[in-house]
Amino acid sequence: MRHLAPNDSRIAERNRGAALEGRSPARSPEADPRAEAVLATLLESVECGIVLFGPAGDLWAVNDRFAEILGLEPERLRELNHLEQMVQKVTGQLAHGETVAARWRQRFRSGEAFWDELEVARPEKKTVERYARPVLDPYKRTVAWLEILRDITDRRQMESRLLHTERLAALGQMLSGVAHELNNALTSVFGYAQLVRKRTRGFEWEAEARHILEEGERARRIARNLLLFARGSKSERAPVNLNEIVERTLEIRAYELRLENISVERDLQEQLPEAMADAAQMQQALLNLIVNAEQAIRQTRESGHIWIRTSRLAADRISVEVADDGPGVPPEVILRIFDPFFTTKPAGVGTGLGLSILYGIVHQHGGEVSVEKRPGGGALFRVELPSVIASHSGGERPYVIHAASVEEGALEEKVQASHILVVEDEPTVAQLIADVLGEDGHLVDTVLDSRQGLNLARARRYDLVICDLRMPHLDGRAFYRQLVDEDSPLQHRLIFVTGDTVAPRTVDFLHKSGATYLAKPFLVEELKEVVAHALEPPSGMAANSPDAAQAKGTAGQQPGQRNWKRHEA
């Protein structure tokens, strides 16, 4: 704390003038040694920075915490005598120092209390809250000017992180909605492009139709990745192929990598054992590593390289490595690099959470993550995970139809004509389904309003219902529950189509209902195959037998049987 000489001539002169006028002299902190000792102890015991000026701007007291908050040496501040010297000394540490200095002088002259925030730029960035006010005597006369500083950097960072988390949650919801709408549009693009290609075989337009399908396939993968990334479900572990996750994650970042002139080299081991993991979480972990490498490269150069390698370490261990040619990780940083909110990046770049999230995901999966210096410069992160040693025997596997390649021809087999109801609020998707199934000889009724569709299902005899899962008024879940409540045989002759097969609510419903579903955007071959499978008569029964015809309208599974069927891209 600053100590002023008790016989300061300015104070003595002011006190003599007050005595001649018959007023009680203004007392400064140094007028009473005991008061000064109490004040000194108080100022050095608080966490705030405090400075006290006289009415004319002479410096009465300043504690060490004031200097520490502003990144100054306490001894240097004790050498100052006046507000103007303090202004010049302090504003050199601040961003926009000249503006702060002018405002500081004006506020002191006005004598009005104020609150503001200061941005400390040197020696390290801080956010400082300042509260200033006049000190008044019992007669409301100003006897001093008090300023209090608080370092609120941690609080502002926490608020920023909470806001960032809320934005991520909102972004996840938005991405889910965008992907769903994109899948609806892609369903029509895929379907009609396939029909055009089929009808132009041998003509010059076949190549153009093929290009549409290829680009549609790329858009479908992007939409699928957006849904996986936006999913907020609990961990669901299954055997996953790390090579596929690498490729899927790189597709997400492909555009940004090209813009930043960052090339990626892959060295993915063939026949890599699978890992028992949550695919979405592993994609998140790998994405964090790739983004971290991008940000490291951009700190020092305008272009760079990222290397990704997968390998088998042992019979029960696999790894994925992500290396970059950025500045690398200093030895003193390695011990803290996975700590939450720790970052060496400039302000505004990253949140300090990416690598800590990676660390948590990997350890939840029984793995290890490490970082080291890459030979030749840069950093190398290695993630080791347990592998699936042998396939586990279990119950009956769900019936799965994999996405057909755009090179595959349409199914040649024809199924027996059936009466099918399509309930779909997207007109082009509903028309596409009707066109495709009509080619196979089926009689198809389409309705855009699910309430009208339910009435038709009650009034007419249908062999199969194809229903969208997300619709206004009456969604697919409510449609299914109504069929169950009415004990309609169509509850077992129902195929759902949906653009979001990774949302927890959707997955839970499909699993519990045991309903067949087809993921948008689907291919013509996928639609035909899933319909053919749904219309198959029970095993051992001829397709054209009377019993098979009767079975079309009856339940297709035994009471209590769980038969969750998946038809996904």
N, C-alpha and C positions, 0 to 999 in steps of 0.2 A: 504493500500500500504506500501511496505517496504521503510523505510527512512534510508539512510546511513549517517555516520558522514562526514561533509564536509572536515575535515582535515584527511581523511583516508590516512595513511602513504603510501599505495601502489600507490594511485593517485598522491600524492605529489612527490614521487620519480620518477614516470613516467614523470611528467611534467618538473622536473628539468633536466632530461636526454634529453628531447626534446629541451629544451632551449639551452643547451650546444651544441647541434648539429645544431642549427640554424633553427629548425623546430617549427611550431606552436604547442603548447602542445595540446594533445587530451583532449577534455572536456567531463566530465561525467555529468549526469543529475544533480548532486548535486553541480556542480561548480557555478551555478547561482541559488539563491533561487527562483527567479521569474520563471525560467524555470522548476524548480522542482515542484513549486506549480501548474503550468499549466499542467505538465505531470501527477501529482497526480490526478488532477481533471479529466483529460481526461481518465486515466486508470480506475477510479472508475465509469465512466459514460457509459462505453460500456458493452454490454452483453457478450463479449468474455473474456476468461481468458488469461492474458498476463503476460509474464515473460521476463525480459531483463537482459542479462549477459554481462560482459565485455569481451574483447578479450581473456583474460586469464582464463575465466570461473568464475570470481567473480560476485556474484549476485548484480545487481544494483537495480532492481525494480520488484515487483510482486503484482498484485492486488488481492482483496478478491475473485473475481469471479473465478480466477484460482484455488484457494483452494476449493471453493464450487463445482466446476465441478468435481474435483478429490475426493471429499468426505473427505477433510482434514480441520483442523482448521486453519483459517488465521494466528492466533498468532504463531502457530508452524512454518509456512513457513517464517515468518518474522525473526525468530531466525537463519535461515540458512545464510551461507555466500558464498557458492560455488556451482558450478554445480554438483560436485560429491555428495555433501550432498543432493541436490535436487533430483538427480537420485535415491539415496538410499531411500529417503522418499516417492517419488511418486510411484516407481515400486512396492512397497509393496501393493499398492491399485489395481494393474493391474493384469489381467490374462496374463500368460506367461511373468512375470516380468523380469526374467533374460535375456530373448531374447530381450525385449524392452530396457533394460539398456545397453546391448552391442551395439545395433544399435544406441541408443541415443549418446553414447560417440563417436562412430565412425563418425557419421554425424557431430557432433560438431567439431571434429578435421579436417574433410575434408573441412569445411567451405562452403559447397554447400547447396543451398536451397533444401528443400524436403517437401513432403506432405505424411502423413500416417494417419491411424486410430488406436486408442487405445481402448481396451476393459476393461473398469473399472469393477472390480469384487466386490469391497467392498466400502462402505457399501451397495450399491445397484448396480445392473447391468446397465451400460450405454455404449453407443457408442460415442466416442469423436473423433472429427476431429482435427488433429494438422497440422499447417503450420509453418515451421521454415525457417529463412533466415538470412544472415548476413546483418548488417547495415553498409553501405558504406559512406565514406566521398566524397567530390567532386573529389578526386584523385583516387577513386575506392579502397581505402584502408579500411579494416575491422576495425570498431571502436566499434562494439557491436554485440551481437547475440540476435535475437528476436524470440520468440515462441508464437503462438496464438492458443488457444484451443476453440473449439465450441462444445457444447453438441448437437449432431445430433440424439439422441435416438428417438425422436418423428418422425423425418423425415425418419429414417430407418424403424421404425415400420409401418409408412404409406406406404412406398414403398413395404414392405413385405406384407401388407394387400392387396394392389392393385394387387401385383403379385399373391397372394392367390386367389383373386377374379377372375383374368384371368384364373388361373388354374382350378378353379371350373367351369367356363363357358366352358372351353375346355373339362373338364371331363364330363360335362353334354352332350355335343355333342357326345363325344366318347361313353358314356353309351347308348345314344339313338341309335347309330349305332350298338353297340354290341347287344342290346336287339332286334333290328330288325332282325339281322342275326340269333340270337338265336331262335327267333320265327319262322323263315323259317325252320330251322332244326327241331324244335320241332313239327311243323305241320306234317312233314313226319313221325317222330317217333310216334306221337300220332295216326295218321291215320292207319299206317301199324300195330302197336301194337294192335289196336282195331280189325282190320281184322284178325290178327293171333289169337286173343283171341276168336273171333266168330267162327273161323274154328277149334279151338281146344277144344271147350266146351266138357266136359266130359273126356278129356284126361289129362295126367299128366302135359302137357305143359301149361295148362290154368293158373296155379298159376304163372308161370314165366311171362306170358304175362300181368297178373294183376300187378305184381311188376313193370314192365316197365311203365305201365300206371300211377301207383301211383307216381313213381319218376318223370315221365314226368310232372305230375300235379304240383309237387313241383317246378320243374324248370320253369314251366309256370308262377307260382305266383311270383317267383323271377324276371323273365323278366318283368312282368307287374309292379312290384314295382320299378324296375330300370327306366322304362319309366315314371312313375308318378313322381319319384324323380328328373329326369332330365328335366322335362317339364319346360319351361320358359314362360308360358302363363299368361295372366291376370287372376285375381280372378274370378272363376266361381262357384257360390254358389248353392248348392242343398241340400236337406235333406241327411245327412250322418249318419251312425251308428258309434259312437265312439269306440264301442267294436271291430268292424271290422278293424278300423284304428289302434287300439292297436295291434291286432294280425298281421296285415300286417307289421307294423313297427318292431315288434319283429322278424319277419322272416328275415328282412334285417340285423339285428344285431346279429342273432342267432350264427353265426360262431365266431364272435369276443367275444361274451359273454362267449362262451364255452372255448375259448383260455385263457381268463382272469380268469377263474374259478369263474365267477359271475352267481349266480342262480337268476332266476326271478320268483316271485310268483304273480299270477293274482287273482284279486277279482273283476270280471266283473259282474255288476248287469244285471240280465236277464230282458227282456222287457224294456230296457233303451230307453227313448224317443230319437228321432233323433235330431241332431243339424243342423241348416241351415248354412252350411259352405262350404268352398273350400276344398275338400278332400286332394288334394296334399299339400296345405298349412298346414292343420292340421297334416298331416303326418310329414311334415318338423318340425313343432313345437314339436311334441311328440318325434321325433328322436333327436332333440337338447337336450331335457330333459334327455333322456336315455343316450346319449353320455356324458352329463355333470355328470350324476351319475356314469358312468363307470370311468371317469377321476378322480372324487373325491375319489372313492374307491381305485384306483391304487396309489394314493399319500401316503397312509398309510398302505396298506396291500396287500397281494397277492391273496386274494379271498374276496368275499363279497356277499351281497344280494341286490336285487332291488325289491321293491313292487309296483305294479301298481293296482290302484283301480278306478272303475267308479261307480258313484252313481247319483241318482236323488235327488236334494236338495229341489226343490219346483216344483210347477206345470209347471213353465216356466224356470227352471234352472237345469242344469246338471253339473257334474264335473268329472275331471280325476285327480288323484293324483299319483305322482311318488316320492317314498321315497327310500333312500339308507342308508347304515350303514357306510358311510365314515366319515370324520372328522367333518362334519357339517359346518354351516356358522356362523362366528363370528358376534356378534350384530353390530359392527361398519362397517361391510361389507354389511349388508342387504340393507342399504339405497342406495348403489351404484351398487348392483349386476346386475341390468338390464341396466346399462349404457353401451353404445357402447365402445368397446375396453377395458373395465375394466375386469381384470382377477386376480385371486389369484394363478393361477397355475404356475408351473415353466416355464421358457422360453422354447419355442418350443412346448408347450402343449396347443393347442387351439389358437384361434385368438381373444378371448374376444368379439365375435359377436354372439355366439350361443344363449345366454339368451336374448340379446337385440332383435334379430330376433323373438324369441319366444314371447317376450312382444309385439312387433309391430303386429304380426299376431293375437294374442289373442284380442288385443284392436280393431283392424280393424273389428273383428267379434262381437264387442259389449260385450266382456267378460272381466274377471279380472284374474290376475295371482298373486300369493303370495308365500312367502317362510317362513318357520318356522323351529324350531328345532324339530326333530323327537324324540318322547319318546323312550329312550333307546340308543340315539346317532344317529348322521347323520342329513340329511336334508330332508325336505318334501316340495315339490312344488305342489301347487294346482292350477289348471286351471278351472275356471267356465265359462260356455257358456250358451247363451240363447237356449232353446230347441224349437222344432217345436210343438206348442200346439195342433194344429189340422191340418189335411190335407187340402190343399187349392184346391178348385175346379178350373179347368182350361180347356184348350182345349183338343183335342184328344191326348192321350199319344202315344208316338212312339211305334211301334211294336218291342218288345224285345224278343230275345231268350236267355235265361240264359244258362250257361255252364251245360251240362249234367254231371251227376256223372259218374265216371268210372265204377260204378256198374250197370248202366242202360244198358239195352239191345238195340240192334239196332232197328230202326223203322221197324215195320212190314208192314205198309201200303205201297202200291205201287202206284206210280203216272203214269199217261199216258206217254208213251214214247215220248221224244222230242229230237230235234236236238240242241245240245249245243256246243258253242265255248268257249274254255278255253285259255286265253291269260296270260301266266305265265312264267317268265324267269327262275324260279327255276325248273329244270327238274323233280326232285323227287316230288315236290308239284304238278306240272301239271299232272304227271302220277298218283299220288294218287287220285286227283279229278276225273280223267278219270276212274280209277278202281272202285271207290265208286259209281259214277253215272252210270257206265256201268252195275253194279250189279242190278240196278233198271230198266234196259232196255233202258236207254237213249243212243242215238248215240252221241258220244263225239269226237270233233276234238280239238287237242291241238297244240298250236304254242308257240315257245319260243321268237320269235321276234314280238314285238307289231306292227311294220309296216306291217308285213305279216298278222297279225291278222286283222288289219283294212282293208286290201285288201280283205280278206276272208269275212269279215262282209258285204262288199259292193257287193261281187260277188255271195254269196250264201244266202239262206233263213235259218235263225236261229231263234229258239224260245227263246233263252236266251244266254247272254254272261257273262262269269265269268272272270274278269280282275284284275290282280294285280295293285296296286296303284303306287308302286315305281318300275320303270323299266328303263333300258337305252333306248336311242334313243327317244322313244315316251312313256311318262309315262301315268298313268291312267287318269290324268286330261286332258291331250292333247287328248287322245283317246276319252274321253267323249265329249269334246268340238267339235271335228271333227264330231261325230255323231249328235250333236245338230245342227251344221252349215249345215249339209246335210239333216236335218230333218228326220233322220233315226228313224223308230219306235223302234230300239234297244236301243235308249237312255232311254226308259222306261222299257226295259227288260235287265237290266244290274246290276250285283252284283260285288262289289269290294271286294277284299281280301287284307288285309294290316296288317303288323306287328307292326304298330305304330298308335294307335287310340287316342293318347293323345297330339300329336304335334299340336300346334295352327293352322298351315297351313292346316293340314289334317282335323281337326275338322271343320274348317271354310268351306273348300271345300265340305265336306260331308253334312254339314248342308244346304249350299246354293243350292247344286245340288238336294237334296232330294233323293239321291241314296241309295239303300240298300247296306250294307257292312257287311262283316264277319271278325272278328278279328282273326288273327293268334296268337297262334296255335289253330285251331278249332278241334272239335271232329267230328267223322263220322256222329253222330246223328245231330249235328248242321248243317253240310253241307247239309244233306238230307232235313232237315226241312226248311232251308232258300230257297233251290231250289224249294221244293214243294210249299212253300208260293208264290214265285215269279211266278210260272207257274199256279197258281190258276186262273180260269176264273173269270170274273166279277160276283159279287153276283147276284143270281137269274138265273144264266145261267148254264145249265147242262154241266158237264165236257166233255161229248162226243157229244155235239150238234154241228151242223155246225157253229153256231155263235161263239161258244167257240173256235173252231179251227181257225176261222178267226181272233179272238181277240188275238191269240198268237203273231201275228206280229204287233199289233197296240198299240197305247199308252195306258198305264195302269192307267193314272190319268188325271184329267181335267186340262185345261190350268189354270195356276196360282196357282194350288193346291200345298201346302207344305206338304210333307209326308216324314219326315226324319225318316228312319227306321234304327234301330241299332241292331246288332247281335254281342254281345260281351261276352267274358268269364267273 
